Amino acid sequence: MNMYFLFKGIIIGFAIAAPVGPIGILCISRSLSNGRLSGFITGLGAASADAIYGAIGAFGLTAIIALLVQWQLYIEIIGGVFLLFLGIKIFFSKPKDDFLSEKTGDSIIFDYTSTFFLTITNPMAILAYISAFAALGLGRDKYDLYGASLLVVGVFLGSTLWWFVLSSLVGGWLHKKLNIQVLKWINRGSGTIIIICVICIFLDIARRLF
């Protein structure tokens, strides 16, 4: 029975991570420019934040949920500003010719922490997980601490699986078919899309405020 929660967690983690938004574009851009390791580490940061939100939903931490909803506007503004910074950074970044020799520990840490921060500053993600849990009938199921833990592990594994597949396909197979000049334009396009996403975020915030 406990494996049932692990399996459902994997499905939820994969399904929520799969739609391509700003984080997906970031993963694709880094996979193409810096290699599949950079793309995967980028996704791993998002998967870690997904696991935290999954844990909040799975363990029914209503006080934390209420706090996140209460401070949602301010958290979104902080995340939007940081996303704008990353969009501009990607727009002006140059693809690397040699992934292995130019990849440093500092850059890997930045790849991870940047997407972790962006994902954790999206309070609506917790509502997405609660809705997914309900859609798969987890609200009707009785599970103990061990079952809830397996559910969270499943969410992390499912999200990680998606980012591994995406970064491997883009950073491996697709990258080999592109030259540096094309990659530069892909970075500019990716940066532009992310900046547009930020504009949409701030327009939505302005609509709610005024």
Stockholm file with secondary structure:
# STOCKHOLM 1.0

chainA/1-210         MNMYFLFKGIIIGFAIAAPVGPIGILCISRSLSNGRLSGFITGLGAASADAIYGAIGAFGLTAIIALLVQWQLYIEIIGGVFLLFLGIKIFFSKPKDDFLSEKTGDSIIFDYTSTFFLTITNPMAILAYISAFAALGLGRDKYDLYGASLLVVGVFLGSTLWWFVLSSLVGGWLHKKLNIQVLKWINRGSGTIIIICVICIFLDIARRLF
#=GR chainA/1-210 SS CHHHHHHHHHHHHHHHHCSCSHHHHHHHHHHHHHCHHHHHHHHHHHHHHHHHHHHHHHTTCHHHHHHHHHTHHHHHHHHHHHHHHHHHHHHHCCCCSCHHHHCCHHHHHHHHHHHHHHHHTCTHHHHHHHHHHHHTTTTTSCCCHHHHHHHHHHHHHHHHHHHHHHHHIIIIIIGGGCCHHHHHHHHHHHHHHHHHHHHHHHHHHHHHHC
#=GC SS_cons         CHHHHHHHHHHHHHHHHCSCSHHHHHHHHHHHHHCHHHHHHHHHHHHHHHHHHHHHHHTTCHHHHHHHHHTHHHHHHHHHHHHHHHHHHHHHCCCCSCHHHHCCHHHHHHHHHHHHHHHHTCTHHHHHHHHHHHHTTTTTSCCCHHHHHHHHHHHHHHHHHHHHHHHHIIIIIIGGGCCHHHHHHHHHHHHHHHHHHHHHHHHHHHHHHC
//
